[in-house]
Amino acid sequence: MTILFPIIIFFLNTSPALQQDSLNGTGLSESTIPSIQNKIYIVKQRWHTGIVLQRSLVDSTIWKEINHFKNFRYIDVGWGDEAFYQYPGFDLELAVKALFYPTPSTLRVEGFNLSIEQYADISDIVVELPISSEKLKDIYMYISSTYARNSNADVIIQIERYSGNIKFYKAKGEYHIFNTCNTWVAEALNKAGFDIPDDVILAEQLFNEVQNFGKVLKAEE
């Protein structure tokens, strides 16, 4: 277990050396980014990697569970190992199990009313991605498809925190070292037409790709 500890820490916390305020080399520029009104944000907070969307841009007839967060301006969604993700802190034994054994997964959804600038202040990395309405729909359709449902097609809330600001839902898929939260975000972006490799497992890999399509608002120091 002692030998595994630095491996686990590296895996969970490795981050790329991004350049803040950088733009990609695939055709986006300061003049073209404002022409696409919709934006999403890919964020990293410790071992959480998530997709942040503006709630008012989501069609609640498609992603019905967004109605659980009516009082919030933004929604931060991430997918991960059921036990480790829900644990309030760091547990090495749960981290080892999560990475080296296929384990049940959970979908973490958080609502917040901070500005993106304020949210960036409490995050390690934030990358802003311009996105069309149609591609944004692909993102939240993918999120909606991640919920596991009971025999009545209802979602299963596992834990609520901070008076319901954060909810954990039973999710589809097994978490393991080759299918991580970063993999899930990469798959969501692929669904929306972003050309990102499907073998992403580390935050470093994900954000090195994501920065090519948008603007780095916060880079880890």
Steps between C-alpha positions, in 0.01 A plus 500: 500500500790737577637449149160565348447832680717719272354326195147580615587863577665539159202349324242714679684831502724517192419816309636654179701820481233707326550863406221719638308705242638285219287423195512191287675446172202355315336815370346658810598858566386788716284623210323168442442389858240771581298400189402177676288609794495169686795396711581204717790468742723202572622523858737317732476520878742260668391157365165629370480569127169636378296677237340831597192617312264792536172351624274735300648366174393141578175354366347346811274277292816316391709523817210485746716473811626854440174600671656385828717813473249772407648750742847494349657683208768242419526123523828310547478132402759227548508120493710275720543204730198464726682450832806724454312790337243515778756475781544843667878512482773266379505126574796308360331162518199629306732667246690173440176308459362762263802493270594134499160329512187563293263672741147646491477864397316813604404826332580809707287806421556833672307824464660838569430870456857630502625673188736296283782727615420422864472129423837512327652643818408180691596268215840370387436525125218653295478493119219684321365333185272679252223270381194516276151433634483171312832376636406615850192282466727204419687566826198498727341208317818307581480609863136394519587159356755443780240473779413147611125459546272270694217290359279811487764686296570731795852609592648383829633770733770351724620795710417869528740756644485870589118511516471336160751723318687177419327176413656163419299272271543133418667492159563265210842354433787366706786718617860376474844621401415493129155655540524809721324831552731641233395226258134585565555871428694416183215276381247776566706746296538244222121472486493874437750481215824591678781289356646358820661152524282235662790358705524798738537390862706774671406863566826598330395323180151650508600861558786486250231413243226732627720811492519461121131581465451794733644741749685422823343714774692342787823302487634306796796677656 
